[in-house]
Every structure is written in C-alpha cells, then in structure tokens.
C-alpha cells in the first residue's frame, strides 16, 4: 500500500481508538453487581450483535470478528498482518493433530477467524497433505503428527509446534520492513521463552525439553535461561535481572497473576509508540493487538464475576490498556 492509503486507514483507526476501553471503563465493568450486569454493560456499548444472544463467548468472538472486518474494509493488502495469525494457525494444527490421532472431537477449541479453519485443517492432517500448509508449518506438522501418533506424547507434540510458531513469528519479524512487526516478534518470543522457563522450573522439565520448546531471540540467551531454570526459581529471577527484565523478576516474586499481567503489559508497551505514527501500517497492527488485549481483559472480568471473585482479586488480574 502507499503512504496515502495508510494515512486514510490510520485516520479511521484513530477515531476507533476512542472507543477502546480505558482503565476507567474497566472499573465500571467491575462495578456491575453481577455477571448478567456485565453482559448488559457490554451490550449497551455495542459489543456483540444488536440482536445477538447474551452469551459471553459469542459476544467476545463477535468483537474479534469485528476487528478483522474493520481492517479488511480499510486495506487491500493483508500480507503485513499475516504474522498475527501464526499462533492461531499453529493452535488449529495442534488441535487437528490431537483430534485425528486420539479421535476425541472438540469442535470449540478451533479458531475459525484464521486462514485455515477446523474442517480444512482436519482434512490436511487426516490426508497427511502437509504440503497444503504454509512452508514454515510443513516440517513441524509432519514431526508433531508422527510424534503423537507413535509415542502418544502430547507434551512433546505441543513443544514441537509451539517452538515452530515462535520461530516463524520471529523470522517474520526479522524479514519485515515494518518496525512494529520486528518489535512485536521480539517481545512475544522473549516473553514466551520466559513463561516456558518458569513453567519448566515448576514442573521439573529437562534441559532438552526446554530447548525443544523455546525459540532464539535477541533479548535472551536461551542457554543461560534454561540453565537458570534447571537450578531454581531464584536463579531465573537473577538471570532476568541481568538480562534487563527486572520488572519480570519482580512480578514473578509477587505472584503468578502479577507475572501474567507483566507478560501482556510488555506487549502493550511495545506497541504504544504506534499511537504517534501516522504514515505506516504500525497503528493498524497496534489496534488489532490492543483489541485482543481488551477482549482478553474483559474475559478475565467476566470469568471473575461468574465465579464470584472479590473485586480486588479481579483487579489484580487486569491488563494495562492501550488508551
């Protein structure tokens, strides 16, 4: 696209950003006296479809669909946004492999707002037509399929595909001409590697398993992070501080919820500079990620309300907003 095309699209995005939920709006949502009250609050603000049912999953799914419909209505070339679909693509591949190999049907775990939905992905796996997948998915798909089929090791299957997804995202970031894609890829891979190390330390996973799960990035030394995870929780925190991730270490020391918040907030901090970029695809990508963060945060509040969590407990899990 030309700069003038992006200028028009960014102008529209700026207008849409006004409707993104702020911290104050989230407080209003938390203040609703019940789960049903929260649903009504969302519907009053245009979430879901006007004639749609008051179902939380349907409302959140529709909001995600609206985001992509908006972007497709503004740009003719969707290629710059491909990287944002990689995680969902690999998730669908993972779900299809497990369904085919175990014959356990779970239709609700697939993402349909994705280049390859449930039925197509299932056909590819059943027929072992892996050449129909994007190049970066073909070899990992074969390996994960054979691994689960012959060893029944679901965790190793997940590790193979999770690492492949991270590597694909990172490679896309390195090759992109758009700075936001590079920054997004770097931030996402680093945060995910840290999550893997923390989870591996708690579950006593091996060095080999960690290396099989993580992807290389500039921000972290994977070897050092893995070795720290083999030692202790404290060693992970010490390494993170030395690598420039002091806030991650402090969040880990506070609670699991605080750490999960830090992970998502790190991405918001990465994309926030795009609010001041009027001539590139950056603000559009940032808007998509901001909406995903918004939807995720609303889901956290709804889950808390449905399970009668105290308001303070819900607040501790809230993510930082883009606006």
Number of C-alpha atoms within 10 A of each C-alpha: 12 8 12 12 15 20 16 14 22 23 13 15 20 15 10 12 16 10 10 16 20 15 15 9 11 18 14 12 23 23 12 15 10 15 20 16 15 22 19 16 15 18 18 11 9 12 18 25 14 9 7 12 11 15 11 19 11 14 21 19 15 15 20 16 14 15 15 13 11 15 19 12 9 18 15 10 9 11 7 17 15 12 20 17 16 21 18 19 25 22 19 23 27 23 21 29 26 24 17 16 16 12 10 9 12 11 12 8 12 21 18 16 14 16 13 20 17 19 12 14 23 20 14 19 22 15 8 13 14 19 13 13 16 9 11 15 20 14 15 21 25 16 14 22 25 15 16 19 17 9 11 15 12 15 11 17 23 19 19 21 25 22 23 24 24 26 19 20 26 27 17 18 20 16 10 14 11 14 15 22 26 19 16 24 25 24 24 20 24 24 21 18 25 22 16 21 26 22 15 19 21 13 9 13 16 15 16 9 15 25 19 16 23 25 22 18 19 11 14 21 13 20 13 13 24 26 18 21 28 21 12 15 18 14 15 24 24 16 20 21 15 10 13 12 17 15 16 22 20 16 18 20 14 11 12 12 15 18 20 18 19 22 22 20 17 18 23 22 13 16 22 19 13 18 18 9 13 18 17 21 24 23 27 23 19 24 24 19 19 24 19 16 20 22 18 16 22 22 15 17 25 22 15 19 22 13 10 12 13 11 14 9 12 18 15 12 19 22 24 20 20 23 14
